[in-house]
Amino acid sequence: MKSFLACCYAAFFITVSLPAAAGDTASKLQGMVGWTIAAVTQVEDEFEGCDFDKVIKFMNGIALTCSSYGYSYAFMPSAVIFTKSGKYEGRNFHNVKVLIDDDFYDMQPVLE
């Protein structure tokens, strides 16, 4: 009887707990259909959000420039770098979005 109750409790907990988390993640990723995960990494140091032309360095050696604004603070937060390539008027272009903690930021490669 104890094992049956434990099983039912575990099933109830999973059923009740997962959809909320899965729903939050799914709603954040809805606009990312067609994008490719290019890297999963961490911000190199403190992250204090994005401001236009601010360079963000990542632990895997990638550096990107912010092309949007948003504030949040975290020390060495996790980051998922998404890319999407396209062509417009015969020219190739690459869009970059980065999910840092729970927020998306538009970015672009650092121009040297």
Phi and psi restraints in degrees (value plus and minus 20) as a CYANA .aco file:
   2 LYS   PHI     -81.7   -41.7
   2 LYS   PSI     -62.5   -22.5
   3 SER   PHI     -86.3   -46.3
   3 SER   PSI     -56.5   -16.5
   4 PHE   PHI     -82.9   -42.9
   4 PHE   PSI     -64.3   -24.3
   5 LEU   PHI     -85.6   -45.6
   5 LEU   PSI     -60.7   -20.7
   6 ALA   PHI     -82.2   -42.2
   6 ALA   PSI     -61.9   -21.9
   7 CYS   PHI     -82.3   -42.3
   7 CYS   PSI     -66.9   -26.9
   8 CYS   PHI     -85.3   -45.3
   8 CYS   PSI     -61.0   -21.0
   9 TYR   PHI     -82.0   -42.0
   9 TYR   PSI     -65.6   -25.6
  10 ALA   PHI     -82.9   -42.9
  10 ALA   PSI     -63.6   -23.6
  11 ALA   PHI     -83.4   -43.4
  11 ALA   PSI     -62.3   -22.3
  12 PHE   PHI     -84.0   -44.0
  12 PHE   PSI     -64.7   -24.7
  13 PHE   PHI     -81.3   -41.3
  13 PHE   PSI     -65.8   -25.8
  14 ILE   PHI     -86.1   -46.1
  14 ILE   PSI     -63.4   -23.4
  15 THR   PHI     -82.6   -42.6
  15 THR   PSI     -61.5   -21.5
  16 VAL   PHI     -97.6   -57.6
  16 VAL   PSI     -57.9   -17.9
  17 SER   PHI    -102.6   -62.6
  17 SER   PSI     -59.3   -19.3
  18 LEU   PHI     -88.5   -48.5
  18 LEU   PSI     -62.9   -22.9
  19 PRO   PHI     -77.9   -37.9
  19 PRO   PSI     -57.9   -17.9
  20 ALA   PHI     -82.5   -42.5
  20 ALA   PSI     -67.7   -27.7
  21 ALA   PHI     -86.8   -46.8
  21 ALA   PSI     -63.5   -23.5
  22 ALA   PHI     -85.0   -45.0
  22 ALA   PSI     -58.4   -18.4
  23 GLY   PHI     -84.1   -44.1
  23 GLY   PSI     -61.8   -21.8
  24 ASP   PHI     -82.7   -42.7
  24 ASP   PSI     -66.1   -26.1
  25 THR   PHI     -84.7   -44.7
  25 THR   PSI     -65.4   -25.4
  26 ALA   PHI     -82.1   -42.1
  26 ALA   PSI     -61.1   -21.1
  27 SER   PHI     -87.5   -47.5
  27 SER   PSI     -53.9   -13.9
  28 LYS   PHI     -89.5   -49.5
  28 LYS   PSI     -51.6   -11.6
  29 LEU   PHI    -113.2   -73.2
  29 LEU   PSI     -23.4    16.6
  30 GLN   PHI     -76.4   -36.4
  30 GLN   PSI     -58.7   -18.7
  31 GLY   PHI    -100.9   -60.9
  31 GLY   PSI     -16.5    23.5
  32 MET   PHI    -122.2   -82.2
  32 MET   PSI      -9.8    30.2
  33 VAL   PHI     -81.1   -41.1
  33 VAL   PSI     110.1   150.1
  34 GLY   PHI      73.6   113.6
  34 GLY   PSI     -30.6     9.4
  35 TRP   PHI    -106.8   -66.8
  35 TRP   PSI     137.5   177.5
  36 THR   PHI    -136.4   -96.4
  36 THR   PSI     116.6   156.6
  37 ILE   PHI     -96.0   -56.0
  37 ILE   PSI      95.6   135.6
  38 ALA   PHI    -111.5   -71.5
  38 ALA   PSI     -51.4   -11.4
  39 ALA   PHI    -183.0  -143.0
  39 ALA   PSI     129.9   169.9
  40 VAL   PHI    -141.7  -101.7
  40 VAL   PSI     100.7   140.7
  41 THR   PHI    -171.7  -131.7
  41 THR   PSI    -179.5  -139.5
  42 GLN   PHI    -156.7  -116.7
  42 GLN   PSI     132.4   172.4
  43 VAL   PHI     -88.0   -48.0
  43 VAL   PSI     121.2   161.2
  44 GLU   PHI     -83.8   -43.8
  44 GLU   PSI     -51.3   -11.3
  45 ASP   PHI    -166.2  -126.2
  45 ASP   PSI    -163.0  -123.0
  46 GLU   PHI     -87.8   -47.8
  46 GLU   PSI     123.9   163.9
  47 PHE   PHI    -137.3   -97.3
  47 PHE   PSI     101.2   141.2
  48 GLU   PHI    -139.6   -99.6
  48 GLU   PSI      19.9    59.9
  49 GLY   PHI      61.9   101.9
  49 GLY   PSI    -196.2  -156.2
  50 CYS   PHI    -131.5   -91.5
  50 CYS   PSI     125.5   165.5
  51 ASP   PHI    -159.1  -119.1
  51 ASP   PSI     128.6   168.6
  52 PHE   PHI     -70.2   -30.2
  52 PHE   PSI     110.6   150.6
  53 ASP   PHI      52.2    92.2
  53 ASP   PSI     -14.0    26.0
  54 LYS   PHI     -96.2   -56.2
  54 LYS   PSI     113.7   153.7
  55 VAL   PHI    -112.2   -72.2
  55 VAL   PSI     110.0   150.0
  56 ILE   PHI    -132.5   -92.5
  56 ILE   PSI     105.9   145.9
  57 LYS   PHI    -123.8   -83.8
  57 LYS   PSI     121.7   161.7
  58 PHE   PHI    -134.4   -94.4
  58 PHE   PSI     137.9   177.9
  59 MET   PHI     -82.0   -42.0
  59 MET   PSI     -44.7    -4.7
  60 ASN   PHI    -106.4   -66.4
  60 ASN   PSI     -12.7    27.3
  61 GLY   PHI      75.3   115.3
  61 GLY   PSI     -29.8    10.2
  62 ILE   PHI     -95.4   -55.4
  62 ILE   PSI     121.5   161.5
  63 ALA   PHI    -147.4  -107.4
  63 ALA   PSI     113.6   153.6
  64 LEU   PHI    -149.8  -109.8
  64 LEU   PSI     132.4   172.4
  65 THR   PHI    -123.9   -83.9
  65 THR   PSI     112.7   152.7
  66 CYS   PHI     -88.5   -48.5
  66 CYS   PSI     117.3   157.3
  67 SER   PHI    -145.8  -105.8
  67 SER   PSI       5.3    45.3
  68 SER   PHI    -170.1  -130.1
  68 SER   PSI     152.3   192.3
  69 TYR   PHI    -141.6  -101.6
  69 TYR   PSI     118.4   158.4
  70 GLY   PHI    -194.7  -154.7
  70 GLY   PSI     122.5   162.5
  71 TYR   PHI    -134.1   -94.1
  71 TYR   PSI     115.9   155.9
  72 SER   PHI    -181.0  -141.0
  72 SER   PSI     139.9   179.9
  73 TYR   PHI    -146.8  -106.8
  73 TYR   PSI     115.2   155.2
  74 ALA   PHI    -182.0  -142.0
  74 ALA   PSI     131.9   171.9
  75 PHE   PHI    -117.6   -77.6
  75 PHE   PSI      98.1   138.1
  76 MET   PHI      29.4    69.4
  76 MET   PSI      33.8    73.8
  77 PRO   PHI     -90.2   -50.2
  77 PRO   PSI     138.1   178.1
  78 SER   PHI     -91.2   -51.2
  78 SER   PSI     133.5   173.5
  79 ALA   PHI    -165.4  -125.4
  79 ALA   PSI     120.0   160.0
  80 VAL   PHI    -138.9   -98.9
  80 VAL   PSI     101.6   141.6
  81 ILE   PHI    -118.6   -78.6
  81 ILE   PSI     102.0   142.0
  82 PHE   PHI    -129.3   -89.3
  82 PHE   PSI     123.2   163.2
  83 THR   PHI    -150.8  -110.8
  83 THR   PSI     134.5   174.5
  84 LYS   PHI    -167.5  -127.5
  84 LYS   PSI     103.7   143.7
  85 SER   PHI    -120.1   -80.1
  85 SER   PSI     132.7   172.7
  86 GLY   PHI    -178.2  -138.2
  86 GLY   PSI    -198.3  -158.3
  87 LYS   PHI    -157.3  -117.3
  87 LYS   PSI     115.0   155.0
  88 TYR   PHI    -159.5  -119.5
  88 TYR   PSI     104.0   144.0
  89 GLU   PHI      29.3    69.3
  89 GLU   PSI      23.4    63.4
  90 GLY   PHI      58.8    98.8
  90 GLY   PSI     -18.4    21.6
  91 ARG   PHI    -130.0   -90.0
  91 ARG   PSI     116.6   156.6
  92 ASN   PHI     -99.5   -59.5
  92 ASN   PSI     124.2   164.2
  93 PHE   PHI    -163.0  -123.0
  93 PHE   PSI     138.9   178.9
  94 HIS   PHI    -150.6  -110.6
  94 HIS   PSI     104.2   144.2
  95 ASN   PHI    -115.1   -75.1
  95 ASN   PSI     125.0   165.0
  96 VAL   PHI    -151.9  -111.9
  96 VAL   PSI     109.7   149.7
  97 LYS   PHI    -146.2  -106.2
  97 LYS   PSI     123.6   163.6
  98 VAL   PHI    -146.7  -106.7
  98 VAL   PSI     108.1   148.1
  99 LEU   PHI    -113.2   -73.2
  99 LEU   PSI      90.4   130.4
 100 ILE   PHI    -134.7   -94.7
 100 ILE   PSI     100.7   140.7
 101 ASP   PHI      33.5    73.5
 101 ASP   PSI    -129.6   -89.6
 102 ASP   PHI    -135.0   -95.0
 102 ASP   PSI      -7.7    32.3
 103 ASP   PHI    -142.8  -102.8
 103 ASP   PSI     122.3   162.3
 104 PHE   PHI    -113.2   -73.2
 104 PHE   PSI     121.4   161.4
 105 TYR   PHI    -151.0  -111.0
 105 TYR   PSI     115.9   155.9
 106 ASP   PHI    -100.1   -60.1
 106 ASP   PSI     113.0   153.0
 107 MET   PHI    -160.8  -120.8
 107 MET   PSI     152.7   192.7
 108 GLN   PHI    -165.2  -125.2
 108 GLN   PSI     138.2   178.2
 109 PRO   PHI     -79.6   -39.6
 109 PRO   PSI     128.6   168.6
 110 VAL   PHI     -88.6   -48.6
 110 VAL   PSI     106.3   146.3
 111 LEU   PHI    -109.0   -69.0
 111 LEU   PSI     106.5   146.5
